[in-house]
Amino acid sequence: MSHRTAHRSAILHSIGDPREVGIEASYEYFDDGLLVVENGKILAIGHAETLLGQFQDADLVEYTDTLITSGFIDTHIHYPQVDIIGAYGEQLLEWLETYTFPAERKFESPQHASELAGVFLKELLRNGTTTALVFGSVHKESIDAFFTEAEKLDLRMIAGKVMMDRNAPEYLCDTPESAYSDSKELIERWHGKGRLHYAVTPRFAPTSTPEQLTLAGKLFHEYPGLYMHTHISENKQEIEWVKSLFPERKGYLDVYDHHGLIGERSVFAHGVHLCDEECQRLGETGSAVAFCPTSNLFLGSGLLNLDLLEERGVRVGLGTDVGAGTSFSQLQSLNEAYKVMQLQGKKLDPFKALYLATLGGARSLYLDDRIGNLDPGKDADFVVLDYQATPLISRRMAQASNLTEKLFALMILGDDRAVKATYAAGVCRHRK
């Protein structure tokens, strides 16, 4: 039996990339809006005055001093690193040795993996994130645990077991053959089940032999709709290391290209130091880059050239990169993204920021037919943001003269406290 709910609030969602359509045509806004949900899907969106009479049978949920928008989309995050967020900073390679690898060792325990998966998903929902592209650990148990918890909540999630057969502690290394067979087993168990998707996940080129990368590329093309998720060009020292390990290849991206790991649904985290030619190739192949500003600043990696990526047609989403990233909040990611742009003498308009955190992320993941905004027919994944979340936000909102100022204030001052409620497939999964 169908069940309808109608959510009344100010409503804002992204309907296009401001770079392509201009700011004014990039969003739809209803000062007094109604979002109608039926059986986990969006049935209608519009002015409350117009729609209330049409949906008198719906259960009405009314919010005051709030803004409803699409659920946030995180295009790069590590769930095994929850317990090391906020650990004292290092450069990338030192960070892996000092914090990451010891933390990931614990995921050989299914009990630990299950506990952390629950904590991780709760944190995402508390911060308004309804979809994420997620790194597990090298242990297949980590992905079984993650998908088990995500399925219980009916979340649209993408994840994969890390593939890593060299330049890592022995206790975290698999082999080309075991990585392939374990990943294949997980794909057949989870990919396409409910709202779950699998990502082939070589950690990054230095921790995989050519043999493993070859099998990862083979696997990527064996099943329809798979993702490929890895890192690229985050740190200059890392780039030099890749050159020494793969002297026959002309660059970092060429390593992945040679092994069949670029294309639609390939997502490369960071990309801070990509050259023009690499950006061109990513754009040509429909690949995406995850912009991870809190992590890039925390580890001192550098400033992403967003304009160059977009000029070359690269799809760009927003990633928190927890635990090197410093917050689960995409509002805080946008706060840092604004500063990254300012340091390059550029601007990040609030409506462009909204696009990156929602529809842009969905396009990066080739899921914009299902999520990313509040168009009728899409999954009812949305977040209710609180204009009175803190005394400071409340006071700033009282001074804001238009929607642009309100949106900008939320992205600069907001965090998990600004999230009043998070809905996934029409069901409230977090309420403050």
QUIRA-V86253 format. One record per backbone hydrogen bond with DSSP energy under -1.0 kcal/mol. CO is the residue of the C=O (numbers start at 1). NH is the residue of the N-H. Records with the same first field share a line. If there is no record, write none. Layout:
# QUIRA-V86253
CO=NH ; NH
This chain:
# QUIRA-V86253
3=39
4=59
5=37
6=61
7=35
8=63
9=33
10=68
11=30
13=28
17=20 ; 21
18=22
23=26
26=15 ; 16
28=13
30=11
32=48
33=9
34=46
35=7
36=43 ; 44
37=5
38=41
40=380
41=38
42=377
44=36
46=34
47=51
48=52
51=55
55=58
59=6
61=8
65=387
67=385
68=12
69=383
72=130 ; 131
74=133
76=321
77=135
79=82
81=84
82=85
84=87
91=95
92=96
93=97
94=98
95=99 ; 100
96=101
99=103
100=104
101=105
104=107
105=108
106=109
109=113
110=114
111=115
112=116
113=117
114=118
115=119
116=120
117=121
118=122
119=123
120=124
121=125
122=126
123=127
124=129
125=128
128=72
131=74
132=158
133=77
134=160
135=79
137=162
139=142
140=144
141=145
142=146
143=147
144=148
145=149
146=150
147=151
148=152
150=155
151=154
157=197
158=134
159=199
160=136
163=203
164=174
169=172
170=173
175=179
176=180
177=181
178=182
179=183
180=184
181=185
182=186
183=187
184=188
185=189
186=190
187=191
190=193
193=196
195=157
196=192
197=159
198=227
200=229
201=163
204=207
205=208
207=165 ; 166
209=213
210=214
211=215
212=216
213=217
214=218
215=219
216=220
217=221
219=222
223=226
227=200
228=267
230=269
232=271
233=273
235=239
236=240
237=241
238=242
239=243
240=244
241=245
242=246
246=249
251=255
252=256
253=257
254=258
255=259
256=261
257=260
263=266
265=228
266=288
267=230
268=290
269=232 ; 271
271=274
275=279
276=280
277=281
278=282
279=283
280=284
281=285
282=287
287=315
288=268
289=317
290=270
291=319
292=296
293=297
294=298
295=299
296=301
304=306
305=309
306=310
307=311
308=312
309=314
310=313
315=289
317=291
318=75
321=325
322=78
329=333
330=334
331=335
332=336
333=337
334=338
335=339
336=340
337=341
338=342
339=343
341=344 ; 346
342=345
349=353
350=354
351=355
352=356
353=357
355=360
357=73
358=362
359=363
360=364
361=365
362=367
363=366
367=370 ; 371
370=379
375=378
378=42
379=381
380=426
381=71
382=423
383=69
384=420 ; 421
385=67
386=389
390=394
391=395
392=396
393=397
394=398
402=406
403=407
404=408
405=409
406=410
407=411
408=412
409=413
410=414
415=418
416=419
418=386
420=432
421=384
422=429 ; 430
423=382
424=427
427=424
430=422
